[in-house]
Structure formats: C-alpha cells, structure tokens
Amino acid sequence: MLRRVTCNILELASFTRYHRSRRLSGHIHCRNMTTRIAPAVRKVIQLTDAEDHLCTLLDEFTRHLQEDKNIITACRINGGWVRDKLLGMQSNDMDICLADMMGVTFAEGFIAFLSEQKDLHVHKISKIESNPDQSKHLETARTTLFDIDLDFVNLRSEEYAEDSRIPTEIKFGTPLEDALRRDLTINALFYNVHTRSVEDFTEKGLDDLQNGIIRTPLPPRETFLDDPLRVIRCVRFASRFGFEIESDLQQAAQLEIIQDSLAQKISRERVGEEIDKMMKGQDPLRSIRIINDLKLYKSIYHVPPQITNIASSTPKPHELSLRAATILNGLLSSTSEDSMSLHPTLRSYVLQEPGCKARLFLAASLYSYHGITYPDSKGKEQTLVKCAIQDGLKLGRQNHYLDGIPALYSASDLLNGVSLGQDRLKLPSERGAIGLLLRQESVHNINTGSQWASSLVFSLVCELVSASGREEAAECVQRYNALTRRVEELGLDKAVDAKPILDGQAIAHAMDEKPGPWMKAMVNRVLEWQLGHPEGTQDDCLAWLKEDKSAGRIDLEELKAATMGNKRANPGKVASSKKVKR
C-alpha cells in the first residue's frame, strides 16, 4: 500500500540533484510512517435535532404514500453524509435515495405533504436535469429543509459502453446494485431513515472506514473502465482522510488501458475540479505524491502531443514536481528556529491568505514544465505551465490559477539568486532598489493574486529543487530570510502597494509636456524616488523632478521615441539610465 510520509526540511537540504542521483521519488529520504492511526469511527450515527426531525418526516411520508396512494418506496441517505457522520464530522448535504421511485416525483409529493399536513414551509424544488458530463446521470430534485441541502434521486443500476463514462442504460436498482456502482466502499454506505441504522451492502464499507482503506466495491479495473474519473477520486479521498490505497486498486490505476481511458473519456473540466479540491484540501502533498506513485502525472497534467512536439524542450522528470511540493510542504510545516526555517512572515502569509497555499502547491506540482515554451497558432511564445492549467485542467482564473501561477514562475526567474549583497538591490538606493523589485508586476500584483511574500516563497522552492546539498540549501533559505527581514526593517512591506506620489497629470505639468505614453517611464522614476525618500512630500518630488530636467538628467525626446516605438528600447530602462544625484 501507499504509505503516508513526512519529510523534514533539514533532510531536504542534503539531497543531491535529481540528474546526479538518478533516483525516483525515493530520492527524497523521508521517514516512513509505518504505523497509521485508525480513524475514530462511531458505531451509530448521532443525529442532530434537525436531522432527526427530517428522518421522521421522511418516514411519515413514505407511510402516507403506501396507505393513501398504494405507492411503496423507502428512503435511504447515501454517500458522503453517512461516511462523515460515522467519522464524527457534521454535514448539511444529504443525498436521499429512493426505492422504485423517481426523485422529482417523490420530492414534489413530500413538499406538498409538509405544506398541507405539517404546515411547514419548504424552499421551492429545483429540478437538476440529467447532465452526464457533470456526473448527473439522472434527473435530481433539490431543495432545502431545516438548513439541510437535500438531493432526491432513485436507487439505480448502470451499464457503460467501452468508450464512454456515460451510462448506456440506467434503470431502477436494488440497494446492493446501487452500492456496487459507486466509486468507493466508504462512499457506498446507506443510512435507512426507517430503521435508523447504517446499511453496508458491499460488506466492506464499514471495515474499510474503520481500517482506513480506499477500495472499490467491484474489481477496480471494472470500476475504473466504467468511469475513469474514479481513479482521481480515489487519490482525493486517500489524501483527504489519510487512508491507504488497496494494492489491487494501485495496480489497476497504473494499467495503460485505464490511463488511456482517463485521458480520452473524462472531460478536462472534471479533472480540474478534482485537482482543485485536492490542492484546497488539508494534505495536497499527499495527493501529489499518490499521483506520482500511481504514474498518473501525464494523464492528469495533460499537455496535447501536438504541443509537446513543438516545445522548446521535453518536460523535466515528474519526480521533480513531487520534490518541489515536498520542499514547499517542509518550509510551511517547520516551526523550529534553525538555519533551514522559513521566515515567519513568509510562512504566515501563505497559510493565512485564502487560496494562496492551494495555488502554491498546484504551481509546485507543475514544476516539470518549468521553463518550457512553445509557439501558439499566432507564433506567440506560450509556456507549458499555462497550457497544463488552461488545457489540461481547464482551470481559469478562479483562485488565480491561470493568471497567478505563470506569474509565480516569472517571479521565480526574476528573483533567482536574489541576495542583499547584489548591486541590483543597492543602487541607486537600497530602499528604492528593493522596493522596485517587489513592485514588479510578476512579483506583486493584486489583479493576479501575486503577493511579494508568496513570490519569495515559491522562488525559494524553485532554487531548493536544484540545491546540491545541505550547505547550499541553508545558504539559499538564509538569503531569502535576510531579504524578508530587510523588507520589514525598511517598511517596504507596507509601501509595496503605495500609489505614486505624483500622478501622470502632475508629472506632465512639471515637465511642461503634453500627456502621453512616455509618462509611464516617468511614473516608475517617481516611484523610485518615492521609495528612496519615504519622508518626501509631493512638493519635494516636484522640485527634484524639475531639477533633474533642468540639469539634463531627463531626456524627454529619448523617452518619447522609445515609448512610441521609434527606438527599440525599454522605457523603464531609459528612465533609470541616468542615475539621480543624491
């Protein structure tokens, strides 16, 4: 079985480069956790008052159907609610499975029964049409009662074609048939609202929940061929609960036919949704490790062959993505104060800022594509990292995945090797140079979710991936910590979002020129002055600007030519090419 492992950042520092060691995921010498703690599984489900009332009403309504309408059915709560309640976790999301009756028909009658006989107001039923691409193979009725979200659907059995995960035939099924078609035994448990008891028709669900085992109700090859998305769901639930994956399931997940089906039968949107949940879960590293161990990387982080064939180079070994994620996890987990500890400001930002941790782990998991580009249909250079997010996972700008992760990699290239001893962080003034570096669009930009602290953390991770030993790794961590301390000492952590002290109109007036594109370079120059003179006022800045112009240190004609495209020059570079006298 896959074993859960932990890794100390001190151990990470002593690893040799991957291309030297030629090891697989084992090149990260983590301590095996051979003894796992079994989850505390309750023998009976303890209902809340609202849940108890709901179950009573469902029972009364089924008896009403039989006595008044001669309709016989039964209600069972299925899946995640049962699993979570047995694990002692609360859930306000119930799936009500019905015997020999459609969900919409039952729900409509149930709501009418509550209104007419119980004087209870219930939210209007919304009918969720069948949508196989979203795993909605049957029409579902949805409503809310006592602040509990309810889905009503019938028990069913399904048959699949070889080339699709969409059932070719769906019919009323028995509880056993319904349980066997589900992804995992721990998700196939029922709670019978009439007997108030848990039902385990697979005869494995309760034991697997108690023992922490991820297992499919039917042979895994059959389960995965019916619906390959279940492979990824197995990874997610194993990482979510810290459960072990059963050995037959591991072997089936690595079969070529399963991995081909995963690439061909599953919409990339569904894959992206599962990865998003993993990255936002409590143990994203374990998800990435299992993906690596089951050799699922290419199937999940899919880049079309027509793109890899024209890419600037082949992807790096997938194990380096696992290495990057392991290093990130070590930096964020370690709280000891030693040469390998991450500065508290950096750690706290990543852990406290919503979505930041998930974004960094997804970025780390894409390290294999770092630095690889390809020309798109218009000849414009694109990165494989962005392609994997946009096309392989179909993740957009939610949580700043599509815009924020490419920015993290751009920032890591810019920050690579950063050190307080470098001239680029000293001239023309230390505060101005560091401040401008932090204000670079890829390093800090609220529109892409980029923040200087998270950019520093990810850049550090990228450097540590290729660190050749403990000394080099420790020196690397200390460089980034020293920069962070200096940022705080200079008050740049608060100044990084400051607006320019002069706007474009004020600059144009001071230069006695019409506003135009040239002002962008001058705004950058004003920011440089502003960062170097934290106590300076608008009048001080205007006086400096006019003095520089009269002294010939500002060449407006050159700026205009550069920004209008008459010269191939960088406006930012032109603006700072003549150093300001202090």
N, C-alpha and C positions, 0 to 999 in steps of 0.2 A: 504494500500500500504506500501511497504517497505520504511522506512524513512531514509534519509541520516543523520548520526550522527557525531558529532565531540567530541573529548574527550581530556581533559586537563590532562597532566601528573601528576599534583597535585592531581587530583581526583583519578587517577590510584593508587596512593600510599596508599590511605585509604581503598582499597578493602581488604576484608578478603579472606582467601584461599578458593578456589572453594569447596573443600571437606568439609569445615566447613559451608559455606553458602548454599550449595545445590541449587544455582540458576543457570539458564541457561545463555544465552547471556546477559540477563538483569542484571547479577551481575556486569556488568560494567556500572556504573551510568553515562552515557553520556548525554549531553544536546540534546534533540530532536530538530532538525531544522524543525519546523512545517511549516515554510513559505519558499518555494523554489523560486528562481528567474527564471522566464521563459526565455528560450533561445531567443536570438535575431534572429528571422527568417526573412529572406528577402522575400518580396512579389514577386520579379522577380529575375531571375538568371542573374548576370552580367558576361558576357563572357570576357575573355582576347582576345587580338588580334588573338592569335594562335587558341583559341577555336572557335572564330567567323569564321575565315578562314576555319577551318576544317568542321564546320557545313555547310558552304556554299558549299564546295566541295562535301560533302555527299549528299546534296540536288540536286546539279547539276548532280551527277552520277545516282541517282535514276530516275531523269527525262530522262537521257540518256538511261537507261535501258528500260524505258517504250516506248520512242519514236523510238529507233533504234532496240530493241530486243523484244518488246512487253512483257517485264517482269515487273510486278507490285510488288513493295515492299515499305517498309517505314522504316526509321531509327529512333530509339529512344535510348537515353542514359539512362542507368538504374542504380539504386542502390546507392552505396556509393558516387559517384561523385555528383549526384543530391542532396543527403542529405547534403553533406559537403558544396556545393556551396550555398545552402539555409541558412546554418548556418554561412556563411561568411568565410569559410575555403577554401583554394586552394587545388586542387587535379590534379595530372597529370596522372591519371589512369582512363580510360573510358571503360565501357562495352557497346558496340553497339549492340542492339537487333534488329533483322530484322524480318519483317513480311513475312511469307511464303517463306523463302529463307534460305539456309544453309550459315553459317558464312564463311566457307572456299571459297565457290563459289563466294560470294559477294566480299570478300577481294581480291581475285585474279583479279576479274574484275575491282575493284576500283583502285588497284595498276597499272594495265595496262592503265586505263583511265588517271590517273595522269601523267604517263610517256609519253604517246602518245599525249595527248591533252593539258596538262598543263606544260609539260617539268619539272616535279617535281620528284626528286629522293626520293624514299621511301625505308626504310630498307626492306630486304627480309622477306617474310612472313614465320613464323614458325607455323607449324601445331601441336597443342596440342591434342594428341589422347584422346579419352574417357578414363577416369580413375575414376571409381566410388569411390574407396577408398579415393581419394583426392578431392571428390565432383566435379569432372569433368565428368558429365553425358553425355555430347555431345562433339563432335569434335569442337575445337575452333581454330580460326585463330588469330594470334598475330603479331603485327608489331608496329613500332614507327613512328610518323609523327609530326613534329614541337615540338619535345621533349615530346610528349604526348604518353603514352603507351596505345595501343588500342587492345581490345579483341572483336572479331566479333562472334556472336552466334545468333541462331534463337530464336524467341519467342516460348515458349513450354508449354505444359501441361504434367503432370506426374501422374502415378499411382504406388502405392507401395504394396509390399507383407507385411504380418504381421511381418515376422521375419527378415526383412532386410531394411536398409535405402537406398538401391539401387533401383531406379525405375524399375518396371517390364515392363512399357510401356511409351515411350516418343514420343510425336507427335507434329506437328505444333500446336501452340496455339494462342489464341487471346491475346491482351494486358491484358485483365481482367484475363484470365486464368493464364497467366504468373505472374501477380501481386499476385494472391491469393496463388500461390505455394511457395512464398518467406517466409523468416523467420519472418520478422517484417514489420509492415506497413510503418515505416520510411525508410525501405530499398526497398520498392516496388514502389517508385515514378519514373516516367519517365520524360525525357525532350525530347520533339518532335523537331527534328532538322529542320523540315519543317515549323512548325507554330511558332517555338521559344517560346514554352510555356511548363509549367510543367503540367503533367497529373497525377491525383490521382485516379486510377481506384478502389481502395479499399474504397475511400471516407472517409478515416480515417487518412491517412498518414500525410497530411499537418497539421491537427488539433493536432495529436499526437506529431508531431515535435514541434509545437508551445507550446503545454502544457507540453512537456517533459514526454511523456508516452511511455513505452515499451509494445507493444501489437502485437499479431499475426494477420495476415489478416483473417484466418479462426479460428474456435474454437481452443484454444490452445491444447486440448487433441488430436485432429485430426492432428494438425501441428506437435506435438512432436512425435506421434506414427509414422508418415511418416518419420521423420528424428529427432531422439532424440538429435543429436548434437545441434539442435536449442535451446535447454534448456540452454546449456553452452554459446551459442552466445548471448542469452538474458541477461545473467549475465554480459558478457563482455561489451555489448553496454550500459547497465544500469550504469555500473561503469565508462565507458569511458566518457559518456556525463552527468552523474549525474542525469539521468532520473529515474522516478518512475516506478516500475513494476506493471502492471494492476492486480487487485485482482484475476480474473479468471485464469490468467496465473500463479500466485503464487500457487494457489490450484492445478492446473494441474501438475505443476512441481514436486509436492510432492506426486503424486499418485504412488503407488507401481508399477503399470504396466509401468509407464513412467521411473521410476528409474531402473527397471529391464531391460527395453529396452536400456537405456543409458549404462548399463554395458555390454549388450550382442550384441548390433547391431553396436556399434561405435568402430572403431579401437582406441587403446590407444594412437597411434601417433596423431590422430586428437584432442583428449582431451588434450594431452600435448601441442600441438600448441596453443590452445585457452588459456590455463593457462599461457603459456609463454607470450602471448600478454597481458594478464591481469596484470601479475607481472611487465611488462615493461611499462604499462600504467600510467596515471597520478594519479590514485587512487586505488592502489592494495588493500588497506584495505577495501574499499567498496566491491570489488569483493569477498574477503574472508568473509566479513560479510553476503553478499547475499547467498553465498554458504552454510554458516552455517544456515541462517534463512530458506532457502528452503530445508534443510536437504539433501544436495547433497554431503556431505563430503565423505561418503563411496563409492559413485558411481564415484566420480572424483579421489580422492586419493586412488585408489583401490589397496588392497593387497589381493591376492588369498586366499580363505579359507584354502587351504592345507598348507599355510604358517602361517596364524594366529593361526591355530590349534596346531602348534608346537612351537609357540613363547614363549619367557620367561615370558610374562605376557600379559594381554589384553591391548589394546590401552587406553590411558587416554581419558577423555571426550573431544569431539571435540571442545567444547566451550573454552578449554584451548588454542587451536591453535588460535582462534579468539582473546583471551586475549593477547597472545604473540604478534600478529600482531598489536593490538591496542596500546600496550605499545611501540612497535617499532615506530609506527607512531607518538605517542606522543613525544618520545625522539627526533625524527628527525624534528618535526614540531615546537616545542617550541623554541623560541629565547630569552625568558626572562631570566634574570640572578638571579636565586634563587637556593635553595638547591636541587631542582629537575631537574635542567638544565644540559644537556649533554655538556661535554667539546667541545668547537668549533672545535678542531682538529678532534675529532671523528665524529662529525656531518658532517663537510665539506668533509671528505674523502668519506663517504658513499654516499653523494649527488652528488659528482663530479666525482667519479670514474665510468666509463661506466660499466653498468651491475651490480654493487655492490648492489644497492638498490633493484633491482628485485630479486637478489639471496638471500638477507636477508629476504625479505617478503615471498618468497617461503619456505625458511627454517623455518620461524615462523609459516607458515601455516601447517607445518608438525610436530609441537610440540607434538601432540597427540601420535606420535610414538617414541618420545624421550626415549632413554634408553632401548628399547625393542629389543631383539636379537632373532635369530633362527639359527639352523644349516642347511647349504645348503647340496646339494646332496653328497658332499665330506666330510661332517662333520665340515666344517669350519664355524666359527661364523660370521653371517652377521647381519646387522641392518635393522629394518623395515623402517627406514628413507630412506635408499638406495634402498630398494625394491620398495617403493612407487614411487620414482623418476624413477628407471630403468624399472620396470614392469608396474606400474600403470599409469605413464605419458609418458613412453618411451622417456624420455629426457636424452640425453647423456651429453657429456662434453661441449656442446655449452653453453656459458655464465658461465661455470664452475658449472653447476648444479649438475651433477652426482659425480664429484670429490670434488667440493668446499663445498657443503652443509654437507656431512658427516664430512668433516674436521672442519666445524664450530661447529658441535655438539661435536666432540672430543676436540676441543679447549675449549668449554664451560665447559666440565668436568674437564679439566686441570686447568682452571682459576677460577673455582668456589670458592668463598670466598676469592679471592685474596686481599691482603692488604699489604701496605708498612711496617706494623708492624710485619709481619711474618718473621721467620728466613730464610725461603726459598728465600726471597728477600734481605737478608742481608749478607749471608755467601757464599763463603769466602770474597766477597766484594759486596757492593750494586750494583755497576755498572755491575759487572760480572754476578751476580745472575739474575738481571732483564733482562740483555741483552740475557743471555742464555734462559730464559723463553720465551722471544719474538721470539727467533730464533727456537723454537720448530717447527717441521715440520707442525703440525696441526694449529699452530698459525700464522705462516708467511711462505708462500711458493708460489713463483711466478708461479710454474707449476700447482697449483690448484686454482689460483686466491685468495689464502688466504693472508691477509694482517693484520698486528698486530692490526691496528685501527678497522677494521671491526670485527675481532675476539673478541676484547674487547666489542664492542657494542652488539654483539649477546650474549656473555656470560652474560652481564648485563641484557639483556632482559630475559634470562632464569632464572636468580636469582629473577628478579622482578615479574615473573609469580607467584612465591610461597611466595612473601613478605606478611607478615601478617598485615601490617598497614603502616601508613604514616612514622612513625619514622624509621622503618626497611627499607622501600623503600628509604628514603632520605639518610640514612647511606650507603646503597648499592651504590647509584649513586655517593656519595662523595668519596667512596673508589676507584671507577674506575676513577673518575676525578683526584684524587690525584695521582694515578699511572701514568696517562697520563701526568700530569704536570711534574712529576719526570722524566719520559722518555725523555721529551723535555729538561729539565734542564741538564740532563746528556748527551745530544746529542745522545741518543740511537735511536731516530727516523731516524737519518742519518746513524748510524752504523749497523742497523739491517741487511742490505744487504752486509755488508763488507765481502770481501773474507779473508780467514785465512792468516795471515801474513807470515806463513810458509806453503809450500806445502808438500805433502807426501814424496817426494824425500829428501827434506831438513831435515825433521824430521828423516827419516831412516838413513841419513848420520850422524846426530847428535847423534843418539842412537847407531851408528855403528852396524846396523842390516839390514838384507835384507827386502825390502818392503813386506808388507803382510796385511791381514785383520786387524791386531792389530793397524794399523796406524789410523783407523777411530776414535778409542777412544782417541788417542793422538792428532788428529786434534781438537777434542772437547776440550781437555785440553788446547791446544794452543789458541783456541778461548776464553776460559775463562780467560786466562792470558791477551790476547789482549784487551778484553773488560774492564778488570780491570786496564790496563795500556795504556790508549788512546794515550799517547805520546811516547810509546815504539817503538823501531826500530826492524828490523829483527835480528840485532846483539844482542840487549838486550834479545830478546826472545830465541835465540840460547844459550846465556850464561846461562839464567835461566833454560833451558831445561837440559843442561849438568850438571849444579849444582845439580838439583833435582835427576838426575840419579846417580851421584857420592855419593849423600847423602842417597841413598837408598829409596827415596820417590817415585820412579817409579819402579814397579815390572813387567818387560817385560815378564817374564815367565808366570806370572798370566794372563797378558793381552792376550798372545798368546793362552793359554789354554782356556780362556773364549771365544775368537773370533773363535777358531777352533772347539768349541762345546764340548771340553773335560770336561768343567765345566759349570754348568747351572748358568751363571752369566750374568749380564748386563754390557757390555763393558763400557758404559758411566758412570755407577755407579762405576765400578772398577777404572776408570781413575781419578775420583774425590774423591775416598775414603780416600786418604791421603792428608790432607789439605796442601796447599802451605804456607810456612813461608813467611811472608811479611816483 
